[in-house]
Amino acid sequence: KRKKNLQKIKTQINSKNHQQQHSSTNPNKNNRRNNNHNNKRQSSNQRLAKLKRKQNDILEIQTLGLNCPPSTYRNAKTGIRCPPSCTRIIETTTKGKWCGRNLMDVLKEEFNAFDTDEYNQIMVNRGLIRVNGVCIPHDQEHHPTVLKNMDTFGRVVHWHEPPVVVPETISVTKQYLPKIVTTEWLLPDHHDQEEHDDQCSSSSDDFCIYICDKPASIPVHPAGPYLCNSMTIMVESQMNMTPRSLFPCHRIDRVTSGLVLCCTSSAMVSLFQRRMDAGAVSKLYLACVKGKFPDRSQDCHKHFEKRNEESFATWTWCCDDNENGTSKSYVQVDAPIQVIDVGNGIKAVRKDGKLSVSKFQF
């Protein structure tokens, strides 16, 4: 036994020495380790940058007084809400595809506001374009600003939000999830079972759904020209919540009114989105139509007007058999949709639009 143990120890020592020699003669392996370490570090830096950006957003909203309920800045007679104008610094972080490129070229290609050279030069001369909080040089033709990884560039703007029509208060219902739901779908953020059981109590807002009745004309969250006139900002103020603490589980269009589910926990949002991706949740849209549709689906073929079809937009009659032996007739419209007016959110069927399929049942 002694001889066998000594032989094992010698074998282990020889294998370790061989690995050390191999690692010293193979610098690529060490480089890969360093690269993996740098990647982890970069990911950590990105998380810190995202957290810092969120803190800056909260500070900006509170400083400018934009976290106001829907009753503020609202005309009681017309229901039109128009917040006052303010000065903002709109910033964004450099994406990977922008690294090493000229800043002015990126602004012209990626942002609609920088479409003319005359406007861009005025912004540069007045010091309204900044990189990492510093104004860029005026002579961009001979001394261009090249973007690097993790750079933050932005512009100073006089902010005017489009008016929206909202009620005095937005209807919000808080629905606490049953304990069995959070136990069955144990969230990754809560590894300690006892802590998880405590947080699954009926008083925990992390396991609560905010069912918001979103009116038409407002977006679900800040986007484009909308900040103060977005649903999450108004609901947060109405419910005395911290700005940017309400996360929507899904979205509906700005011009669509309906229910939107929101949570205060990002883990809960991920849970809901996974269930939606799995097909466990479905959305139903109701539309107001002009005219009267036939009562029986068999008569739809007779009264449905034939429209001029384009090669890129068509409609067809479909019929699906249900499990109970009945059939369901509907019209399937295949048409690409494109945004033709970004400011007002107007969409239309265009050849170069995004492919979409809509089913209409009468």
C-alpha positions as CSV (number, residue, x, y, z in Angstrom):
1,K,0.0,0.0,0.0
2,R,2.9,2.3,0.8
3,K,4.5,1.8,-2.6
4,K,1.1,2.4,-4.3
5,N,0.6,5.6,-2.4
6,L,4.1,6.9,-3.2
7,Q,3.6,6.0,-6.9
8,K,0.3,8.0,-6.9
9,I,2.0,11.1,-5.3
10,K,4.8,10.9,-7.9
11,T,2.3,10.7,-10.7
12,Q,0.4,13.7,-9.4
13,I,3.7,15.7,-9.1
14,N,4.8,14.8,-12.6
15,S,1.4,15.8,-14.1
16,K,1.4,19.2,-12.3
17,N,5.0,19.9,-13.6
18,H,3.9,18.9,-17.1
19,Q,0.9,21.3,-16.9
20,Q,3.1,24.2,-15.7
21,Q,5.6,23.6,-18.5
22,H,2.8,23.4,-21.0
23,S,1.2,26.6,-19.8
24,S,4.6,28.4,-19.9
25,T,5.2,27.2,-23.5
26,N,1.6,28.0,-24.6
27,P,1.1,31.7,-24.1
28,N,-2.2,31.6,-26.0
29,K,-3.9,29.7,-23.2
30,N,-2.8,32.5,-20.7
31,N,-4.1,35.1,-23.1
32,R,-7.4,33.3,-23.3
33,R,-7.6,33.4,-19.5
34,N,-6.8,37.1,-19.5
35,N,-9.4,37.7,-22.2
36,N,-12.0,35.9,-20.2
37,H,-11.1,37.9,-17.1
38,N,-11.3,41.1,-19.2
39,N,-14.7,40.1,-20.5
40,K,-16.0,39.5,-17.0
41,R,-14.6,42.9,-16.0
42,Q,-16.2,44.6,-19.0
43,S,-19.6,43.0,-18.3
44,S,-19.3,44.3,-14.7
45,N,-18.5,47.8,-16.0
46,Q,-21.5,47.6,-18.3
47,R,-23.7,46.8,-15.4
48,L,-22.3,49.7,-13.4
49,A,-22.8,52.0,-16.3
50,K,-26.4,50.9,-16.7
51,L,-27.0,51.4,-12.9
52,K,-25.4,54.9,-13.1
53,R,-27.5,55.8,-16.1
54,K,-30.7,54.8,-14.2
55,Q,-29.7,56.9,-11.2
56,N,-29.0,59.9,-13.5
57,D,-32.5,59.4,-15.1
58,I,-34.1,59.4,-11.6
59,L,-32.2,62.5,-10.6
60,E,-33.2,64.3,-13.8
61,I,-36.9,63.4,-13.5
62,Q,-37.0,64.6,-9.9
63,T,-35.0,67.8,-10.6
64,L,-37.1,68.8,-13.5
65,G,-40.3,68.0,-11.7
66,L,-41.5,65.6,-14.3
67,N,-42.8,62.9,-11.9
68,C,-46.3,64.3,-11.7
69,P,-49.7,62.5,-11.7
70,P,-51.9,62.7,-14.8
71,S,-54.0,65.5,-13.2
72,T,-51.0,67.8,-13.3
73,Y,-50.5,70.0,-16.4
74,R,-54.0,68.8,-17.6
75,N,-56.8,70.9,-18.9
76,A,-59.9,69.9,-17.0
77,K,-62.3,70.8,-19.9
78,T,-60.5,69.1,-22.8
79,G,-58.5,66.5,-20.9
80,I,-55.3,67.5,-22.8
81,R,-52.1,67.2,-20.8
82,C,-49.2,69.4,-22.0
83,P,-46.2,69.6,-19.6
84,P,-44.0,72.7,-19.7
85,S,-40.9,72.8,-21.8
86,C,-37.5,72.2,-20.2
87,T,-33.8,71.8,-21.0
88,R,-32.5,68.3,-21.1
89,I,-29.2,66.4,-21.8
90,I,-30.1,63.3,-23.8
91,E,-27.2,60.8,-23.7
92,T,-26.5,57.3,-25.0
93,T,-23.7,54.8,-24.6
94,T,-21.5,53.9,-27.6
95,K,-22.6,50.6,-29.1
96,G,-20.1,48.0,-30.4
97,K,-20.7,48.8,-34.0
98,W,-19.9,52.5,-33.4
99,C,-16.5,52.0,-31.9
100,G,-13.7,53.5,-34.0
101,R,-16.1,55.6,-36.1
102,N,-16.5,59.3,-36.5
103,L,-19.1,60.8,-34.1
104,M,-20.6,63.0,-36.7
105,D,-21.0,60.1,-39.2
106,V,-22.8,58.1,-36.5
107,L,-25.1,61.0,-35.7
108,K,-26.1,61.5,-39.3
109,E,-26.8,57.8,-39.9
110,E,-28.4,56.7,-36.7
111,F,-30.3,59.8,-35.5
112,N,-33.0,61.6,-37.5
113,A,-32.4,65.0,-35.9
114,F,-28.9,65.2,-37.4
115,D,-29.9,64.9,-41.0
116,T,-28.3,68.2,-42.3
117,D,-24.7,69.4,-42.1
118,E,-25.8,73.0,-41.4
119,Y,-27.8,71.9,-38.3
120,N,-24.9,69.7,-37.1
121,Q,-22.4,72.5,-37.4
122,I,-24.6,74.9,-35.4
123,M,-24.9,72.3,-32.6
124,V,-21.1,71.8,-32.5
125,N,-20.3,75.6,-32.6
126,R,-22.7,76.2,-29.6
127,G,-21.2,73.4,-27.6
128,L,-24.5,71.4,-27.5
129,I,-22.8,68.0,-28.5
130,R,-20.8,66.4,-25.8
131,V,-18.7,63.2,-25.3
132,N,-18.3,62.1,-21.7
133,G,-19.6,65.5,-20.5
134,V,-17.0,67.5,-22.5
135,C,-17.9,69.6,-25.6
136,I,-16.4,68.3,-28.8
137,P,-13.9,70.5,-30.9
138,H,-15.5,72.9,-33.4
139,D,-13.3,71.8,-36.2
140,Q,-14.7,68.3,-36.8
141,E,-13.5,68.2,-40.4
142,H,-9.8,68.3,-39.5
143,H,-10.0,67.0,-35.9
144,P,-12.9,64.4,-35.9
145,T,-14.0,62.9,-32.6
146,V,-13.6,59.1,-32.7
147,L,-15.9,57.0,-30.5
148,K,-14.4,54.5,-28.1
149,N,-15.9,51.6,-26.1
150,M,-18.0,52.8,-23.1
151,D,-18.0,56.4,-24.3
152,T,-21.2,58.4,-23.5
153,F,-22.2,61.1,-26.0
154,G,-25.2,63.3,-25.9
155,R,-26.8,66.6,-26.9
156,V,-28.4,69.5,-25.1
157,V,-32.0,70.1,-26.2
158,H,-35.0,72.3,-25.4
159,W,-37.5,69.6,-24.6
160,H,-41.1,69.9,-25.8
161,E,-43.4,66.9,-25.3
162,P,-46.4,66.3,-27.6
163,P,-49.7,66.8,-25.8
164,V,-51.8,63.8,-24.9
165,V,-55.4,63.1,-23.8
166,V,-55.6,61.4,-20.4
167,P,-58.2,61.1,-17.6
168,E,-57.6,62.8,-14.2
169,T,-56.5,59.5,-12.7
170,I,-55.3,56.3,-14.4
171,S,-57.0,53.2,-13.0
172,V,-54.5,50.9,-11.3
173,T,-55.3,47.6,-9.5
174,K,-52.7,45.8,-7.3
175,Q,-53.0,42.0,-7.5
176,Y,-50.8,40.0,-5.2
177,L,-49.7,36.6,-6.6
178,P,-50.6,33.4,-4.7
179,K,-47.7,31.9,-2.8
180,I,-47.9,28.7,-4.9
181,V,-47.1,30.7,-8.0
182,T,-43.9,32.1,-6.7
183,T,-43.0,28.7,-5.1
184,E,-43.5,26.7,-8.3
185,W,-41.7,29.3,-10.4
186,L,-38.9,30.0,-7.9
187,L,-37.2,33.2,-9.0
188,P,-33.4,33.1,-9.5
189,D,-33.0,36.2,-7.4
190,H,-34.1,34.4,-4.2
191,H,-31.9,31.4,-3.4
192,D,-32.6,31.3,0.3
193,Q,-35.9,29.4,0.8
194,E,-36.7,31.0,4.1
195,E,-36.1,34.5,2.7
196,H,-38.2,33.6,-0.3
197,D,-41.1,32.4,1.9
198,D,-41.0,35.7,3.7
199,Q,-41.0,37.7,0.5
200,C,-43.9,35.7,-0.9
201,S,-46.2,37.1,1.8
202,S,-49.2,39.1,0.7
203,S,-47.5,42.4,1.7
204,S,-44.6,42.1,-0.6
205,D,-44.8,44.5,-3.6
206,D,-42.1,42.5,-5.4
207,F,-44.6,39.7,-5.9
208,C,-47.4,42.1,-6.9
209,I,-48.9,42.8,-10.3
210,Y,-49.9,46.4,-11.2
211,I,-52.8,46.1,-13.7
212,C,-52.9,49.5,-15.4
213,D,-55.7,50.7,-17.7
214,K,-53.7,52.6,-20.2
215,P,-55.6,55.3,-22.1
216,A,-54.9,55.9,-25.8
217,S,-52.4,58.5,-27.0
218,I,-49.7,57.8,-24.4
219,P,-46.9,55.3,-24.6
220,V,-46.3,52.6,-22.0
221,H,-42.9,53.8,-21.0
222,P,-40.6,56.8,-21.9
223,A,-39.7,56.6,-25.6
224,G,-39.0,59.0,-28.4
225,P,-40.4,62.5,-27.6
226,Y,-42.4,61.2,-24.6
227,L,-41.1,61.3,-21.0
228,C,-43.5,62.9,-18.6
229,N,-46.5,61.9,-20.8
230,S,-45.8,58.2,-20.5
231,M,-47.9,55.7,-18.5
232,T,-45.2,54.4,-16.1
233,I,-44.1,57.9,-15.1
234,M,-47.6,59.0,-14.4
235,V,-48.6,55.8,-12.5
236,E,-45.4,56.0,-10.4
237,S,-46.2,59.5,-9.3
238,Q,-49.9,58.6,-8.8
239,M,-48.9,55.7,-6.6
240,N,-46.2,57.6,-4.7
241,M,-43.5,55.3,-6.1
242,T,-39.8,56.1,-7.0
243,P,-39.3,57.1,-10.7
244,R,-38.2,54.3,-13.0
245,S,-39.3,51.6,-10.4
246,L,-42.2,50.3,-12.4
247,F,-41.4,47.8,-15.2
248,P,-43.9,46.8,-17.9
249,C,-44.2,43.1,-18.5
250,H,-45.4,43.8,-22.1
251,R,-46.3,46.7,-24.3
252,I,-49.2,47.9,-26.4
253,D,-49.1,50.6,-29.1
254,R,-49.4,54.2,-28.1
255,V,-52.7,54.7,-29.9
256,T,-54.2,51.6,-28.3
257,S,-56.0,51.7,-25.0
258,G,-56.1,48.6,-22.8
259,L,-54.7,46.7,-19.8
260,V,-50.9,46.6,-19.2
261,L,-49.3,44.4,-16.6
262,C,-46.4,45.9,-14.6
263,C,-44.2,44.8,-11.8
264,T,-41.6,46.4,-9.5
265,S,-39.2,43.4,-9.7
266,S,-37.2,42.7,-12.8
267,A,-37.2,39.0,-11.9
268,M,-41.0,39.0,-12.0
269,V,-41.0,40.7,-15.4
270,S,-38.7,38.0,-16.7
271,L,-41.0,35.3,-15.3
272,F,-44.0,36.8,-17.1
273,Q,-42.1,37.3,-20.3
274,R,-41.0,33.6,-20.3
275,R,-44.6,32.6,-19.8
276,M,-45.7,34.8,-22.7
277,D,-43.0,33.4,-24.9
278,A,-44.2,29.9,-24.0
279,G,-47.7,30.8,-25.3
280,A,-49.3,30.6,-21.8
281,V,-50.7,34.2,-22.2
282,S,-52.7,35.6,-25.0
283,K,-53.8,39.2,-25.8
284,L,-57.2,40.1,-27.3
285,Y,-57.7,43.3,-29.2
286,L,-61.2,44.8,-29.7
287,A,-61.7,47.3,-32.6
288,C,-64.5,49.7,-33.4
289,V,-65.6,49.3,-37.0
290,K,-67.8,51.2,-39.4
291,G,-70.8,49.5,-40.9
292,K,-72.5,46.2,-40.1
293,F,-70.9,42.8,-40.6
294,P,-73.0,39.7,-41.5
295,D,-74.2,37.6,-38.7
296,R,-73.1,34.3,-40.2
297,S,-69.5,33.5,-41.3
298,Q,-70.9,31.8,-44.4
299,D,-72.2,35.2,-45.7
300,C,-68.9,37.0,-45.3
301,H,-67.7,35.9,-48.7
302,K,-70.7,37.6,-50.3
303,H,-70.5,40.9,-48.6
304,F,-66.8,41.3,-48.1
305,E,-65.6,43.9,-50.5
306,K,-62.8,43.0,-52.8
307,R,-59.8,45.4,-52.3
308,N,-57.1,46.3,-54.7
309,E,-54.2,44.0,-53.8
310,E,-50.5,44.8,-54.1
311,S,-47.9,42.1,-54.6
312,F,-46.5,42.8,-51.1
313,A,-49.9,43.0,-49.3
314,T,-52.6,40.3,-49.6
315,W,-55.6,38.9,-47.7
316,T,-57.0,35.4,-47.8
317,W,-60.0,33.6,-46.3
318,C,-59.1,30.8,-43.9
319,C,-61.1,28.2,-42.0
320,D,-59.8,26.2,-39.0
321,D,-61.6,23.2,-37.5
322,N,-62.0,23.3,-33.8
323,E,-61.9,20.3,-31.4
324,N,-65.6,20.3,-30.9
325,G,-66.3,19.8,-34.6
326,T,-67.1,23.4,-35.5
327,S,-65.2,25.5,-38.0
328,K,-63.9,29.1,-37.5
329,S,-63.7,31.4,-40.5
330,Y,-61.5,34.5,-40.5
331,V,-59.6,36.8,-42.8
332,Q,-55.8,36.7,-42.7
333,V,-54.0,39.9,-43.8
334,D,-50.3,39.6,-44.8
335,A,-48.9,43.1,-45.1
336,P,-45.6,44.8,-44.2
337,I,-46.0,47.8,-41.8
338,Q,-43.7,50.8,-41.6
339,V,-43.6,53.9,-39.4
340,I,-44.0,56.9,-41.7
341,D,-44.2,59.5,-39.0
342,V,-42.0,58.9,-36.0
343,G,-43.1,62.0,-34.1
344,N,-46.8,61.2,-34.2
345,G,-46.4,57.4,-34.4
346,I,-48.3,57.0,-37.7
347,K,-47.9,53.6,-39.4
348,A,-48.9,52.4,-42.9
349,V,-48.6,49.5,-45.2
350,R,-45.3,49.9,-47.2
351,K,-43.2,47.6,-49.3
352,D,-40.1,48.0,-47.1
353,G,-42.0,47.6,-43.8
354,K,-41.8,44.9,-41.2
355,L,-43.6,41.7,-42.0
356,S,-46.8,41.2,-40.1
357,V,-49.8,38.8,-40.1
358,S,-53.2,39.9,-38.7
359,K,-56.3,37.7,-38.4
360,F,-59.8,39.2,-38.3
361,Q,-62.9,37.3,-37.3
362,F,-66.4,38.7,-37.8
